[in-house]
Amino acid sequence: MDMTAVPSCSPISCRQCDLNAICRLTGLIAYADMRARRVSGALRKVSAGRALFRAGTPASMLFAIRQGTVKLTRVTPEGDERIESFHITGEVLGLEAVNGKVYAWDAVALEAVQCCELPVPILDSSTSQTAAMASALVRLLSKGISRIHLARGSARQRVVNFLLDLSQRLSERGLDGTNIKLAMSRSEMANLLDTRIETVSRILQQLHREQAIQIRGSKVHMGTLAVGVHS
């Protein structure tokens, strides 16, 4: 496997985005001749290290990641950063806005990010689309709470689950889940998995020696580890 060939993800199509159904119902996008056409809405670019939103600020927008990777973090009372999750192309952030609350986490770009901003739709019982919109919002919220809890099991199982989870999520969006570019650092992986950076690095190298994966820097080829995941 030529590790230099691992590509960075291009912007995802609207059809592969978790926000697709809501965008169609609100008229943000419309389909004509099987192509997605932008009607309205904001497309935002965020550079690495900058925030899409901050914890404690009013939650009024949903954010759909079109390209790049974002981490959700909070600062503990001791002043340490705690990573809750990483989010990839096609996923939606800011679900607190559905309940009209404040954002619970800082959303920080790990690399250059493109995202769509969508004001939370107001459900008016007098409209014919209310039931469809409510169902779409419920499905979106369900996706947000159905993620695997990665900080469980042995340290090795945590790292394996992290890689398999990331691979699966990419594949579900029609992206390459076999050749992965890790936007997060080893330290950030260790933070999410509640283990030490040395442990993460050691386990990645063990998996590489076992040919379960091939890894070079931030590039990972899912070898035998991915057997059965993409079938």
N, C-alpha and C positions, 0 to 999 in steps of 0.2 A: 504494500500500500504506500503510495507517494503522499506523505503527510503534507507536502506543500500544496496539494491540490484541494485541501479542505476549504470550501468557499465560505464567505460571509453571506448571511441571508439577505436577499433582496426584499424590498417592501412587499408585504403579503397582499393578496387580492382581497377585496371586500368579501367575497364569497367564503373565504376561509377564516374570517374574523368572528370572534365570539359575540361581537356587537351587531352583527349583520342584520338579524331579525328586527332589532329595535331601530336601527338606522332606516330600514325599509319602511317600517310602520310610521316613523316620524317624517318621512319624505327626505331624509338626508341623502339617500342614494335612490336611484331608480334604474331599472334594467331596460335596456333597449338593444335589440339585436344581440342578446346574450352578453352584453358588455356592461360593466358597472360605470355609471355616470354620476359624478359629484354634482349635487344640486346646491347644497349649502353646508355650513358647518366649518369648523376651524381645524386646519392642519398645522401642527406645531412641531418645531424641531428643538431638541434639547441636547446640549453638548454633554460629554462625559463629566460626571461629578456634580451636575446641576440637578435641581429638584423639579419634578412635575408638580408636586404639592407637598405641604408640610403638615405634620400632625398638629391638631388643634385648630386649624383654619377651617372656616365653613365649607362643608362638602356640598357642592352644587353641580359638579361636572363628573361625567364618566370619561375615562381615558382608555382608548383602544390603541395598543401598541402595533404600529404598522411595520416597524423595523427596529431592531436593537433589543437590549436586555435592561430590565429595571429591577432594583432591589427595594423591598419594603423594610424599613428599619425604624427603631425607636431608641431613645436614649434612656438607660436605666437610671434610677435615683442615684446610683454611684457614679454616673457620668460615662458609662460604657455603652458602646453601640451594640444593639442586639438585632440580628437579622431575622426577620420573620419568614421571608420567602423571596425567590427570584421569579421574575415574570418575563416571558418571551413573546416574540412576534405572534400576534393574533389574540393575545389575552387582554382582559379588561381590568383596569384598576379603578379605585374610587367608589366601590360599591356601597360605602357608607352613605353616599349621596342619595341612594334610593329611600333611605329612612329620614333624610333631611338632617343628618347629624354632622359633626365635624369629622375630618379625616383622622383616623386612628394611628396612621404611620406616616413617616417620611417616605416618599417615592423618589429614589435617586437613580439617575441614568448611569449604568456601568460602562456604556459606550455611547457613541452618537445615536440618538433615538429620534424616530419620527412617530408621532401619535396623533390620533384624531380626538378632538374634544367634543363631547356631546352634552348639552344641558340635560339634566334629568327630565324626562317627559312628565308632564302633569296629566294625571288620569282624570278625565272628565266623564262622569257617568252618562252624560248625554250623547257621547260620541259612539259610533258603531265600532270603533277600533279598541275600545277600552278593554274588553275581555282578552283580545289578542295581545295587546300591550302588556297587560297584567301577567299573562302566561309567559311572555318573553322575558319579563323582568324576574319572574320566579325561577325560570330555567337558568338565567344568568347568575342569580344569587346561589342557586344550587351548585353550579360549577365552582363558585368561589369557596364553598365549604366542603367539597368532596375530595380535596387534595390529600394524598397520602402523607402521613406524619413521618417525616424523614429522620427525626432525632430519636429513633427507637432501635433496639437491637444492639448487636455488637458494633464496634467502630467500622469493621469491614462491611457489615451488612448495611450500615448507613451510607457509606460511600457507594456501594453497589446500587442501592435503591435510588440514590440521587442520580446516578448516571442513567439507570434504566428509566426513571421517571422523566428526565429531560429528553431522552431519546424518544420515548413514547409520545410526549406532548408535541414534539416537532413533527413526528410522523403523522399524527392525527390532523395536522394542518397542511399536509401535502408537502412538507419540507423534508430535508435530508436528516433523518434520525440516526443514520449510520456514521456519518462524518460530522463531528460536532466541534464547534469553536466555543470554548469556555470563556465567556466574557468576565466571569468573576475570578478573583485571585484565590489561591489556596487558603489564605487567611480567611477570606469571606466564606468559602466552603466550610471551613472548620467552625466558624461562628454559627452558621446555619445548622450544622450537624451536631453542635454541642460537643466538640472534641478539640484536639490540639492540631495545630498546623503541621507539626512533625508527623503526627499520626496519619493525616490525610495524604501527605506526600509519600510516606512509606507504603501505604496501602495502594495508592495509584501505581507506584513502581512495582509492587508485588503483582498486581493485575497485569501490568505490562510484561513482566517476566513470564507469567503464566500464559501469555498470549490471549488473555480474555479481552484485553484492549491493546491498542497501540497508541502511545501518547508521546507527543513532542511539544513541550511548552503548553500552549493553550489549546492545541489541536488534539482531538481524540477520535480514533477510529474504533467503533464498537465491533470487536471481533466476535469470539465465541460467547461473550457476555450477552450479545443481542440475539442469540439464537432463540427463535420462538416468539420474540417480541414483535417482529414485523411480518409474521406469517399470517 
